[in-house]
Amino acid sequence: MHSPRAFIAPLALAQFICSFAGSNMNVMINDISRDLHTDVKGVQTTITLFLLIMAVLMIPCSKLTDRWGRKRCFIGGLILYGIGTVLSAAAPGLGVLILGNSVLQGVGTAFLIPPVYILTTMAFTSMESRAKAFGVISGMAGIGAAAGPLIGGAITSGISWRAAFVFQALVVATIVVLSRRVVDPIAPEPRRPFDAIGSALSAVGMFFLVLAILQAGHNNTLLVVFAVIAVAFLLGFFLYIRARERAGKEPLLSTDLFRNRTSNLGLVTQNLQWLLLLGVSFVVSVYLQTERHYSALETGVIFTAATLGILVSSLAAERLAKRHQQKTLIATGFGVTVAGIALLLGLVGVAKSSAWALAPGLLLMGLGLGGMLTPSINIVQSAFPEQMQGEISGLSRSVSNLGSSFGTAIAGTILLSNLVSGNGTYIAAMIVLAALALVGLVVALLLPANPLGADDAAAATPPAATARGAPEAAV
């Protein structure tokens, strides 16, 4: 294998640009609304659909990596993503922007992200080297999401919001060139069965779940209808894959994935981490642009505090992992995040005279989230053997991206509701996010001190990567 740094660079950069895409549009709300003759709701829908499409397709696309090959799906996803960025940059109206950004970029991301985590897990086989590799990737994910408002704001104010999509296209082209050094350690299995029915059931169920959230405060009848549809499809999905397993056929997801307590708790923390990051980002961005009338650049500059926090804690992830249990890091991360959101709530009055009053809260939030992204991923990925990496990687990324779409949907729904007005919408949204951060803290405290304890030993048997030609590496 080529040098570990050359191997991990395109994978980490790919995670960066996909996370960047999920948050950079938050600071373009006013510019896009004016240019495309839409409103905040239209932009929120575009962002939420992008995150949602990623989430609903992540599991099916992760399964297809086994059939088509991990590197092939990675490159194909990048190309599709790049086409979407070009189309978005030239969008004459909201419909074309949704096609380019939400659909093409969303589908492209669903194809390219699972290979990032599958290839990393296969190439870095020890807990220490894997933690270091995931530290780089999850750090770039957090930085991309936190720096999205700053970079997007600078490009939007300096040139145009359309140039921000051109920037993404250039980064994608760079990743494709760097990916020549990425080697797929296992040959694809073209004849491996694919569960199309299970894919459809899970995708429809998750789609209607987020759609139900978007109706809160606007149309409660549709909320109930969509929620019932979501529950029906998701229940049908579970019953279907269980029946398929009992018949000796390969399902979209093995029910064994849901029998690992450590992994289940880790997935919940992943979902809540991204819900909080994207939710807070959307709330603060909308507040600064609509209530304070800040420009895209000014809004992005305020977010440098969150970016700095994530950068510092992500870079310290490997060192912290050697000194502290992963449970401790995740619980501490949620605790610090709660403190950050409390500051964002407490200082909103001061922010009327200076938006920099929000910086301490954003900094704490960034420190908290950046410090727990890596341990959450490592706990989940390391809980299963190599042959299940395609499934758990897809489930893990789907849960995380579903959290991102939940964050934008929940925060946006509260901000745009008629229940409260003015600063009240900001306060209401932050209170809900603070409550969810406390839920995350409770879940983190339920994690076992030793994430690979006796209960999970069977599922976490070290993968036979060396025997199958995947050498261990260190970053």
C-alpha positions, 0 to 999 in steps of 0.5 A: 500500500502507498504511504498512509498519509497518501491513502488517507488524504483523499478520503479525509478531504472527501468527508470534508467537502461533503460536510462543508456542503451540509452547512455552507448554504446556511450563510447564503440564505438571503443571497439565494432567496433574492437571486432565485426569488424564494424564501428561507423555507425554500433554502431550508427545504433544499438543505434538508433534502440534501441531508435527507437523500444522503441519509436514506440512500447511505445504507443501500449504497454501502451494500453496493460497494461490496458488489461494485467495489469500494473505490469504484463507488467512491470515484463514481460518487465523486463524479456525480457530486461534481456534476451536481455542483456545476448544475447548482452553480448555474441554477436559474431557479430553486427547482434546478438548485434542488436537482443539483444540490439536493439530488445529485450531490446527495446521491453522490455523497451516499455513494462516496462516503461509505467507502471512506469508512470501509476502506479506513477500517480495512486498512487500519486494523489496530484500535490505535491506528484506526483511532488515529485515522478516524481522528483525521477523517472525523476531524475533517468532517467536523471542520468542514461542517463548522468552517462551511459558514466561514468559507461559504460566506467569504466566497458569497460576499467576495464573488457570489453564492454560485462561486461556492459551488464552483469551489466544491467542484474544484475540490472534488476534481482534486480528490479524484486525482489524489484517489489514484493512490487509494487501493481497494484491498478486496475484489468486488463481488458482482454476483452478490445479491442486493436487497432492493425491496429492503432498500425501498422500505427503509428509504421511504420510511426515513423520508416520511419521518423527516417530512413529518418533522417539517410539518410541525407547527404548519400542518399538524394533520399532515404531520400525523399522516406522514408520521404514521406512514413513516412508522408503517414503512420502518416497521415493515422494513424490520419485519421484512429483513427479519423474514429474509434472514430466516429464509437464508437470504441476505437482507439489506441490513443484518438484524445482528447489527441491532443486537450489539448494545455498545454499537446501538448506544454509539449510533445514538450519540452519532445521530445527536452529535450531527443533529446538534452541530447542524441544528445550532449552525442553522439557528444561529445563521438564520438569527444573524441574517434575518434578525441582525441582517448580517451578510454572508461573510459576517455570519461566517466570521462569527462561526470561526469560534466553532471551527476553532473549537472543533479543530483544537479538539479534533487534533487532540483526539488521538492524544486524548484517546490514549489517556481517557476511556472513549465513554469519558470523551463522549460524555465530556463532549456532550457536557461541554456542548450543553454548556455551549448551548446554555451560553448561546441562550444566556447571551442572546440579549447581549448579542443584540448589541454585538453578535460576538457575544455568541462566540464563547458558546460556539467555541464551547460547542465546537470543543465538545462536538470535536472531541467526541466525533472520533470516539463515537465512530471508532466504538461503532466501527470496531464493534463488528468484523470485516465482513460486516463493515459494509453494513455497519458503515452504511448504517453509521453514516445513515444515522449520522446524516439522518441526525444532520437532516433532523437538526436542520428540519427541527431547528428550521421548523421551530424558527419558521413556526407561528408559535413564537416570534422574534427572538422567541423562535431562537430561544425556543429552538435552542432550548430544544437543542439543549434538551437533546444534548442532555439526552446525548449526555445520558446515553453516553453515560450508559456506554460501557467503560470498555467498549469491547467488553465481553458482551461484544467480544464475538462481534468485535473479533479482529478482522482477518484483514491481513489474511485477505491482503489488507496491510495494517497502516499508521497515519 
